[in-house]
Amino acid sequence: MGFLWYSRFLSHHPYIVLILIFVLSSISLIVPLSVKRFPDFSDPQLGFEARGTILSQRLIAWRNLIDSASSKKYFIDNPLEFYYYLQEINLKVLAQMMPLFFVKYGNVTNVKNL
């Protein structure tokens, strides 16, 4: 008996119900489109990450390889570059240690006795 008024209103005024549904549907469609921007689909990989799949493992491995292959990292494509880098580090360390060495031992001519 509670819905008797709805059926009576629907049978006597169907156009009002249709107009009301149309207005509410239009508002529900227009408001989200006008408030928020559309997403940019120019780069299809942006925001895409396949977690836990073979594809994601390959992408992670590829990124790690690219990161490691840059200069002064663990993996390099030119061994001479790494050799020169190690020489540069050794020279810096020696330059820092030499003043301490001379302060501690003085001017030493025979290093084997140390």
Rosetta constraint file for C-alpha pairs under 8 A:
AtomPair CA 3 CA 7 HARMONIC 6.64 0.50
AtomPair CA 4 CA 8 HARMONIC 6.23 0.50
AtomPair CA 5 CA 9 HARMONIC 5.99 0.50
AtomPair CA 6 CA 10 HARMONIC 5.96 0.50
AtomPair CA 7 CA 11 HARMONIC 6.07 0.50
AtomPair CA 8 CA 12 HARMONIC 6.18 0.50
AtomPair CA 9 CA 13 HARMONIC 5.72 0.50
AtomPair CA 9 CA 14 HARMONIC 7.61 0.50
AtomPair CA 10 CA 14 HARMONIC 5.08 0.50
AtomPair CA 10 CA 17 HARMONIC 6.90 0.50
AtomPair CA 13 CA 17 HARMONIC 6.88 0.50
AtomPair CA 14 CA 18 HARMONIC 6.28 0.50
AtomPair CA 15 CA 19 HARMONIC 5.98 0.50
AtomPair CA 16 CA 20 HARMONIC 6.02 0.50
AtomPair CA 17 CA 21 HARMONIC 6.15 0.50
AtomPair CA 18 CA 22 HARMONIC 6.08 0.50
AtomPair CA 19 CA 23 HARMONIC 6.07 0.50
AtomPair CA 20 CA 24 HARMONIC 6.19 0.50
AtomPair CA 21 CA 25 HARMONIC 6.03 0.50
AtomPair CA 22 CA 26 HARMONIC 6.04 0.50
AtomPair CA 23 CA 27 HARMONIC 6.15 0.50
AtomPair CA 24 CA 28 HARMONIC 6.07 0.50
AtomPair CA 25 CA 29 HARMONIC 6.21 0.50
AtomPair CA 26 CA 30 HARMONIC 6.00 0.50
AtomPair CA 27 CA 31 HARMONIC 5.88 0.50
AtomPair CA 28 CA 32 HARMONIC 7.10 0.50
AtomPair CA 29 CA 33 HARMONIC 6.73 0.50
AtomPair CA 30 CA 34 HARMONIC 6.10 0.50
AtomPair CA 31 CA 35 HARMONIC 6.01 0.50
AtomPair CA 32 CA 36 HARMONIC 6.03 0.50
AtomPair CA 33 CA 37 HARMONIC 7.25 0.50
AtomPair CA 33 CA 38 HARMONIC 7.83 0.50
AtomPair CA 44 CA 48 HARMONIC 7.52 0.50
AtomPair CA 45 CA 49 HARMONIC 7.85 0.50
AtomPair CA 49 CA 56 HARMONIC 6.90 0.50
AtomPair CA 50 CA 55 HARMONIC 6.69 0.50
AtomPair CA 50 CA 56 HARMONIC 5.33 0.50
AtomPair CA 51 CA 56 HARMONIC 5.71 0.50
AtomPair CA 52 CA 56 HARMONIC 6.42 0.50
AtomPair CA 52 CA 57 HARMONIC 7.39 0.50
AtomPair CA 53 CA 57 HARMONIC 6.50 0.50
AtomPair CA 54 CA 58 HARMONIC 6.26 0.50
AtomPair CA 55 CA 59 HARMONIC 6.20 0.50
AtomPair CA 56 CA 60 HARMONIC 6.10 0.50
AtomPair CA 57 CA 61 HARMONIC 6.12 0.50
AtomPair CA 58 CA 62 HARMONIC 6.04 0.50
AtomPair CA 59 CA 63 HARMONIC 6.18 0.50
AtomPair CA 60 CA 64 HARMONIC 6.14 0.50
AtomPair CA 61 CA 65 HARMONIC 6.12 0.50
AtomPair CA 62 CA 66 HARMONIC 6.22 0.50
AtomPair CA 63 CA 67 HARMONIC 6.09 0.50
AtomPair CA 64 CA 68 HARMONIC 6.00 0.50
AtomPair CA 65 CA 69 HARMONIC 5.99 0.50
AtomPair CA 65 CA 75 HARMONIC 7.87 0.50
AtomPair CA 66 CA 70 HARMONIC 6.70 0.50
AtomPair CA 67 CA 73 HARMONIC 7.91 0.50
AtomPair CA 68 CA 73 HARMONIC 5.36 0.50
AtomPair CA 68 CA 74 HARMONIC 5.80 0.50
AtomPair CA 68 CA 75 HARMONIC 5.17 0.50
AtomPair CA 68 CA 76 HARMONIC 7.21 0.50
AtomPair CA 69 CA 73 HARMONIC 6.45 0.50
AtomPair CA 69 CA 74 HARMONIC 7.26 0.50
AtomPair CA 69 CA 75 HARMONIC 4.99 0.50
AtomPair CA 69 CA 76 HARMONIC 4.85 0.50
AtomPair CA 69 CA 77 HARMONIC 6.87 0.50
AtomPair CA 70 CA 75 HARMONIC 7.71 0.50
AtomPair CA 70 CA 76 HARMONIC 6.79 0.50
AtomPair CA 71 CA 76 HARMONIC 6.84 0.50
AtomPair CA 72 CA 76 HARMONIC 7.84 0.50
AtomPair CA 72 CA 82 HARMONIC 7.01 0.50
AtomPair CA 72 CA 85 HARMONIC 7.11 0.50
AtomPair CA 76 CA 81 HARMONIC 7.83 0.50
AtomPair CA 76 CA 82 HARMONIC 7.17 0.50
AtomPair CA 78 CA 82 HARMONIC 7.04 0.50
AtomPair CA 79 CA 83 HARMONIC 6.27 0.50
AtomPair CA 80 CA 84 HARMONIC 6.11 0.50
AtomPair CA 81 CA 85 HARMONIC 6.18 0.50
AtomPair CA 82 CA 86 HARMONIC 6.22 0.50
AtomPair CA 83 CA 87 HARMONIC 6.28 0.50
AtomPair CA 84 CA 88 HARMONIC 6.14 0.50
AtomPair CA 85 CA 89 HARMONIC 6.31 0.50
AtomPair CA 86 CA 90 HARMONIC 6.13 0.50
AtomPair CA 87 CA 91 HARMONIC 6.13 0.50
AtomPair CA 88 CA 92 HARMONIC 6.31 0.50
AtomPair CA 89 CA 93 HARMONIC 6.22 0.50
AtomPair CA 90 CA 94 HARMONIC 6.04 0.50
AtomPair CA 91 CA 95 HARMONIC 5.99 0.50
AtomPair CA 92 CA 96 HARMONIC 6.29 0.50
AtomPair CA 93 CA 97 HARMONIC 6.19 0.50
AtomPair CA 94 CA 98 HARMONIC 5.90 0.50
AtomPair CA 95 CA 99 HARMONIC 7.60 0.50
AtomPair CA 96 CA 100 HARMONIC 7.66 0.50
AtomPair CA 97 CA 101 HARMONIC 6.20 0.50
AtomPair CA 98 CA 102 HARMONIC 6.33 0.50
AtomPair CA 99 CA 103 HARMONIC 6.21 0.50
AtomPair CA 100 CA 104 HARMONIC 6.20 0.50
AtomPair CA 101 CA 105 HARMONIC 6.00 0.50
AtomPair CA 101 CA 106 HARMONIC 7.43 0.50
AtomPair CA 102 CA 106 HARMONIC 4.56 0.50
AtomPair CA 102 CA 107 HARMONIC 6.07 0.50
AtomPair CA 102 CA 108 HARMONIC 7.87 0.50
AtomPair CA 110 CA 114 HARMONIC 7.99 0.50
